[in-house]
Amino acid sequence: MQEWHLVHTKAGKEASVRGQLSELLPEAFLPTLKVQIYRHGKLVSSVSPLFPCYVFARFVAGCDLRLVDYTHGVREVVRTGQEPSVVPSSVIDQLKARCAHGPIQLPIKRFQQGERVIVASGPFSGFDAVFEQYLSAPTRVAILLSSLTETSVRVVLSASSIITSEM
């Protein structure tokens, strides 16, 4: 019976593996994400895999497993013990629905000056802070760490390391 499986690829080989598997199997699927990256000092739109180093493939494990395992650019089919893990069809259907009109676009949450935030990762993880400003690169932010004293400490972090406070 044909089922969906998760194929672990070498870095940057997702599209190549998807192309090869599409020729060998009934279906191969690579969900993509639209991202903003810096290229030559300018912020540009690009498309990258939603799950870097992974491709979904539908095949019969008993017949096609070796074929998939030995495809150029494949590290392995993800397994639970010795058996290839099965990805529920409902998960694939949801991903396909989200990718139906092209790459997935995640909304970008812009913080406002004075907004309460929490540091979610890094050495200041768990600290309450107040958002101060975005810096020259929109991926860098300045925040004011709350402290027990009356003064606040200004810290520069990656924008992805802070989240909105639920206060």
SULJOVEN-V131077 format. One line per field, one symbol per residue. ss: DSSP state (h for helix, s for strand, l for the rest). phi: phi as a letter, one per 40 degrees, with the letter a starting at -180 (. if undefined). psi: psi as a letter, one per 20 degrees, with the letter a starting at -180 (. if undefined). Layout:
ss->???
phi->???
psi->???
This chain:
ss->llsssssssllllhhhhhhhhhhhllsssllssssssssllssssssssllllsssssslhhhhhhhhhllllsssslssllsslsslhhhhhhhhhhlllllssllllllllllssssllllllllssssssslllllsssssslllllllsssssshhhssslll
phi->.cbcbbbcbcdgbdcccdccccccbcabbbcbbcbbbcbfgbcbcabbccbdgbbcbbacdcbbdcdcdbcdgccaccbbgccccbcddccccccccccdbhdcbccccccbdgccbbccagcbdgccabcbaccdcccbbbbbccaccccbbcbbbccccbbcccc
psi->pprpqppprqpjjggggggghhhhrhqqpnqrpprprpokjqoqqrprqhnpjqqqqoroghgjgggghjppipgrppqocippqppphhggggghghjhkaqpopqoopqqpipprpohrahjpiqqrppgrqahpiipqpropqririqqppqprphijqrpqk.
